[in-house]
């Protein structure tokens, strides 16, 4: 679903895209249609370098 970069999406766009990713993770984990639902989702937002630019990723377990 993309790796948001401040260079392209700006600060607000990057935050919005990260929020979208986290919301989708939580929805998937807690949806009983996906098997046994969880009550929480563990995730971490990390800053990485992609092609010399600062980008962000959401890792989840």
PyMOL commands that set and color helices and strands:
alter all, ss='L'
color gray80, all
select helices_A, chain A and resi 6-30+32-34
alter helices_A, ss='H'
color red, helices_A
select strands_A, chain A and resi 43-50+53-60
alter strands_A, ss='S'
color yellow, strands_A
deselect
rebuild
show_as cartoon
